[in-house]
């Protein structure tokens, strides 16, 4: 079997704080004399039930890590380490998702926070060889008006290349709030030329996926695996050209599926969905990008099918046509 870490691919679903290395977390906690819960230190993936109590446990762990990101130096470090980790796993393009609101208090506001991350992404692209672009993501736990502010900020830095904002997203517990209330923010982002990447179809099923598709008009859907429960909906998503960012390990860790074998990757692919595998939050789920391809292999994907998944990730990325052509050719070399 071919080396999956050498397979050229794009990484389209990775959260900023969730990308943190465990050793970085420990070092930051030591520096600030922060006591970390044992669940963050044991190296085992987080496992919670797919209910509000489970999400609370996940969010509490995530917030513990996020609270340690308190300086420009740390923000830059996380971006660079994420890029270097991706480079070691064959990634050619990383589209890193971040809500600058969380880090704004430590660097003078949301605009400086985003500018720091964008500059770090440009530098990391040079140092790692991975194109690092940014998706600005609003949170369902904040007011939709805050999302409009973020969308306007994101549009100011819109572009396709490394160190630019390529998309606008909506993350956190998809059960929170009225999806349509974030529509105006997504309209701002769309008019500004940004691709749209809301989360949907992980914790909630087809009915909510329909709401997300109708209200927000996504370019890509964060997760989207629950669309497999409604073949007609899945056909609609495929026909609309909406790509799915599938994160098998996090689906299991968050209790959506009992085990990796239950993740409906085969059903998605059989319907012609363009799938990009992602690691989501490696810090909490103890599973990086290549691990997602290993899961796909365990689900029956041979090397040709794995190459197709890599191609799907590259095509679903927002990289330039020239970059995509080069990386797709490298996938052919891997397969040959």
matplotlib code that plots the C-alpha trace (Angstrom):
import matplotlib.pyplot as plt

x = [0.0, 1.2, 2.3, -0.7, 1.5, 3.1, -0.3, -0.7, -3.9, -5.6, -6.7, -10.0, -11.4, -9.1, -9.8, -7.1, -7.0, -7.9, -4.8, -2.5, 0.1, -0.2, 3.3, 2.6, -0.5, 1.6, 4.3, 1.8, 0.0, 3.3, 4.3, 0.9, 0.7, -2.6, -3.7, -4.9, -7.5, -6.3, -8.4, -6.2, -3.0, -3.6, -3.2, -6.5, -9.2, -12.0, -15.2, -18.6, -22.2, -23.9, -26.1, -25.8, -24.0, -21.5, -21.0, -20.5, -17.7, -16.1, -16.5, -15.0, -11.9, -11.6, -12.1, -9.3, -6.9, -8.1, -7.7, -3.9, -3.6, -3.0, -0.3, 0.8, 3.7, 1.5, -0.9, 2.0, 3.3, 0.1, -0.2, 3.3, 3.1, -0.2, 1.5, 4.5, 2.4, 0.3, 3.5, 4.7, 1.4, 1.5, -0.8, -0.3, -3.0, -4.4, -7.5, -7.4, -10.6, -10.5, -12.8, -10.5, -13.0, -11.6, -8.0, -8.9, -8.6, -4.9, -3.8, -5.9, -9.1, -10.4, -8.7, -5.2, -6.0, -6.9, -4.0, -1.6, -3.1, -2.9, 0.7, 1.6, -0.2, 1.9, 5.1, 4.2, 3.4, 7.0, 8.6, 6.5, 5.8, 2.1, -0.2, -2.0, -5.2, -7.8, -11.5, -13.0, -15.7, -18.5, -19.9, -23.4, -22.9, -22.6, -25.2, -25.8, -24.9, -21.4, -21.3, -22.0, -19.1, -16.8, -18.1, -17.3, -13.8, -13.3, -14.2, -11.5, -8.9, -10.4, -8.3, -7.2, -3.6, -1.6, -2.1, -5.5, -9.1, -10.7, -14.0, -16.5, -17.9, -20.2, -19.2, -20.0, -23.1, -25.3, -28.3, -27.9, -29.9, -31.9, -29.8, -31.6, -30.6, -27.0, -28.1, -27.4, -23.8, -23.4, -24.9, -22.2, -19.5, -20.9, -21.1, -17.5, -16.4, -15.8, -16.7, -19.2, -18.4, -21.0, -21.0, -24.0, -25.1, -23.1, -25.0, -28.3, -29.8, -31.2, -33.8, -31.2, -28.9, -31.8, -32.0, -28.3, -28.3, -31.4, -30.5, -26.8, -26.0, -22.8, -19.9, -18.7, -20.5, -18.6, -19.2, -22.5, -22.3, -25.9, -27.1, -26.5, -29.7, -31.8, -30.6, -32.8, -31.1, -27.7, -28.5, -29.5, -26.2, -24.2, -26.2, -25.6, -21.8, -21.5, -18.5, -18.4, -15.7, -15.9, -14.0, -14.4, -12.5, -14.4, -17.7, -16.8, -15.4, -18.5, -20.8, -22.4, -21.3, -20.3, -17.2, -15.3, -16.9, -20.3, -19.2, -21.1, -18.2, -19.1, -22.7, -21.5, -19.0, -21.5, -23.8, -21.0, -20.3, -17.0, -15.4, -12.5, -11.3, -10.3, -9.0, -11.2, -9.6, -6.5, -5.7, -8.9, -9.5, -5.9, -6.2, -4.5, -5.0, -3.3, -5.3, -8.5, -7.2, -6.2, -9.8, -11.0, -8.6, -10.0, -13.5, -12.5, -11.0, -8.1, -5.3, -7.2, -10.2, -7.9, -6.3, -9.8, -10.4, -7.2, -8.2, -11.6, -9.9, -7.7, -10.6, -12.8, -10.0, -9.9, -6.4, -5.5, -6.2, -2.4, -1.8, -4.6, -3.2, 0.2, -1.1, -3.4, -0.4, 1.4, -1.5, -1.1, 2.6, 1.8, -0.7, 1.8]
y = [0.0, 3.5, 6.0, 8.2, 10.9, 11.3, 11.6, 15.2, 16.7, 19.8, 20.3, 22.3, 21.7, 22.6, 25.0, 27.4, 26.5, 22.9, 22.5, 23.1, 20.5, 18.8, 19.7, 23.4, 23.2, 21.8, 24.5, 27.3, 26.0, 25.7, 29.2, 30.6, 28.2, 26.9, 23.5, 21.3, 18.6, 15.1, 14.5, 16.9, 15.3, 11.6, 11.5, 9.7, 11.2, 13.0, 10.9, 12.5, 11.7, 13.6, 15.7, 19.1, 17.7, 16.1, 19.3, 21.2, 18.9, 19.3, 23.1, 23.3, 21.5, 23.6, 26.8, 25.7, 25.5, 28.7, 30.7, 30.0, 31.8, 35.3, 36.9, 37.7, 35.3, 32.4, 33.1, 33.1, 29.9, 28.1, 29.0, 28.0, 24.7, 23.9, 24.5, 22.4, 19.5, 19.7, 19.7, 16.5, 14.9, 15.7, 18.7, 21.3, 23.7, 24.5, 26.6, 27.4, 28.4, 31.1, 33.5, 36.5, 37.7, 35.1, 36.5, 40.2, 41.2, 40.3, 42.1, 45.3, 44.2, 41.9, 43.8, 43.4, 39.8, 38.9, 40.8, 38.9, 35.6, 36.6, 37.7, 34.5, 32.5, 34.2, 33.6, 30.0, 29.4, 30.3, 28.4, 25.2, 25.0, 24.7, 27.4, 28.7, 30.7, 31.8, 31.2, 33.7, 31.9, 33.4, 31.6, 30.4, 31.3, 35.0, 37.4, 37.4, 41.1, 40.1, 37.8, 40.8, 42.7, 39.7, 39.3, 43.0, 42.5, 39.3, 41.0, 43.7, 41.0, 38.8, 36.9, 33.5, 33.3, 32.5, 35.0, 36.0, 35.4, 33.0, 32.2, 32.9, 30.2, 29.5, 27.2, 25.9, 24.0, 23.8, 23.4, 27.0, 29.9, 30.3, 29.5, 32.1, 34.9, 34.5, 34.9, 38.7, 38.0, 35.4, 37.8, 40.4, 37.7, 36.5, 40.0, 40.5, 37.5, 35.1, 31.4, 30.2, 27.3, 26.9, 23.9, 21.6, 18.1, 16.6, 17.0, 17.6, 15.6, 16.3, 18.8, 21.2, 20.5, 21.8, 24.9, 25.6, 25.1, 27.2, 30.1, 30.3, 29.0, 27.2, 26.6, 23.8, 22.3, 21.7, 18.0, 17.3, 13.6, 13.4, 14.3, 10.6, 9.9, 11.5, 10.4, 13.0, 15.8, 14.3, 14.3, 18.0, 18.9, 17.1, 18.8, 22.2, 21.5, 21.8, 20.0, 18.2, 18.6, 15.2, 14.6, 10.9, 11.0, 13.9, 12.4, 9.4, 11.6, 13.7, 10.7, 11.1, 7.6, 4.8, 3.8, 4.8, 1.9, 3.7, 6.9, 6.9, 7.9, 5.2, 6.4, 10.0, 8.9, 6.6, 9.6, 11.5, 13.9, 15.8, 15.0, 16.7, 14.9, 17.1, 16.7, 19.3, 19.6, 17.3, 18.6, 17.1, 14.2, 12.9, 12.4, 14.4, 14.7, 11.4, 9.6, 10.5, 8.8, 5.8, 5.6, 5.8, 3.0, 0.9, 1.6, -0.1, 2.6, 1.3, 3.5, 4.6, 5.7, 7.4, 9.3, 10.3, 11.7, 13.7, 15.0, 16.0, 18.0, 19.8, 20.6, 21.8, 24.1, 27.8, 27.7, 29.1, 26.9, 26.7, 25.4, 22.9, 21.6, 21.1, 19.2, 17.0, 16.0, 15.1, 12.9, 11.0, 10.6, 9.1, 6.7, 5.7]
z = [0.0, -0.9, 1.8, 2.6, 4.1, 0.7, -1.1, -2.3, -0.8, 0.5, 4.0, 4.1, 7.6, 10.4, 13.3, 14.5, 18.2, 17.5, 15.4, 18.4, 19.1, 22.5, 23.4, 22.6, 24.8, 27.7, 27.3, 27.2, 30.3, 32.1, 31.2, 32.5, 35.4, 34.1, 35.3, 32.4, 32.8, 32.5, 29.4, 27.5, 28.5, 28.2, 24.4, 23.9, 21.7, 23.4, 23.4, 24.2, 23.5, 20.7, 23.0, 24.6, 27.6, 25.3, 23.3, 26.6, 27.5, 24.1, 24.2, 27.7, 26.6, 23.5, 25.6, 28.0, 25.1, 23.5, 26.7, 26.5, 23.1, 24.6, 22.5, 18.9, 19.3, 20.2, 17.4, 14.9, 16.4, 16.0, 12.3, 11.5, 13.4, 11.7, 8.3, 9.2, 10.4, 7.2, 5.1, 6.9, 5.8, 2.1, 2.3, -0.4, 0.7, 4.1, 4.5, 8.2, 10.0, 12.7, 14.6, 15.4, 18.0, 20.5, 20.3, 19.8, 23.5, 23.6, 20.5, 20.3, 18.4, 15.8, 12.9, 14.4, 15.3, 11.7, 10.3, 12.6, 11.4, 7.8, 8.0, 9.9, 7.1, 4.4, 6.3, 7.1, 3.4, 2.6, 5.4, 5.1, 1.3, 2.1, 0.8, 3.9, 3.4, 6.0, 6.5, 8.9, 10.9, 12.9, 15.9, 16.5, 20.2, 19.4, 18.0, 14.2, 14.1, 15.3, 12.2, 9.9, 11.4, 10.8, 7.3, 6.5, 8.0, 6.0, 2.7, 3.3, 3.1, 0.4, -2.1, -3.2, -2.3, 0.8, 3.6, 2.3, 3.4, 1.0, 2.7, 5.4, 7.8, 10.7, 13.4, 16.9, 18.0, 15.0, 17.3, 18.5, 17.0, 13.9, 10.9, 8.7, 11.0, 9.8, 6.2, 6.0, 7.1, 4.4, 1.9, 2.8, 2.3, -1.0, -2.4, -1.3, -3.4, -0.6, -0.7, 2.0, 4.4, 7.2, 9.4, 9.1, 8.9, 11.8, 15.0, 13.1, 10.2, 6.8, 7.8, 9.2, 6.2, 4.0, 6.1, 5.8, 2.1, 1.6, 4.0, 3.5, 0.0, 0.9, -1.4, 0.9, 3.8, 7.0, 7.7, 5.9, 6.6, 7.8, 4.3, 3.6, 5.5, 2.7, -0.8, -2.5, -0.5, -1.2, -4.9, -4.6, -2.9, -5.6, -8.3, -6.7, -6.7, -2.9, -1.6, 1.8, 4.4, 6.0, 9.3, 10.3, 13.5, 14.9, 13.9, 16.2, 19.0, 19.1, 19.3, 15.9, 14.9, 17.3, 15.3, 12.2, 10.3, 10.7, 9.0, 5.6, 3.4, 0.9, 0.5, -0.1, -2.7, -4.4, -4.9, -6.5, -3.7, -3.8, -0.5, 1.2, 4.3, 7.3, 10.8, 12.4, 15.9, 16.2, 19.7, 21.0, 18.7, 18.6, 14.8, 12.1, 8.3, 7.2, 9.9, 8.1, 4.9, 7.0, 8.2, 4.6, 3.7, 6.6, 5.2, 1.9, -0.2, -2.3, -3.4, -6.5, -4.4, -1.9, -4.8, -5.9, -2.4, -2.6, -6.0, -4.5, -1.7, -4.2, -6.6, -3.6, -2.4, -3.4, -4.7, -8.1, -11.2, -11.8, -8.3, -8.7, -12.0, -10.4, -7.4, -9.4, -11.5, -8.3, -7.3, -10.6, -9.9, -6.4, -8.0, -10.7]

ax = plt.figure().add_subplot(projection="3d")
ax.plot(x, y, z, "-o")
ax.set_aspect("equal")
plt.show()
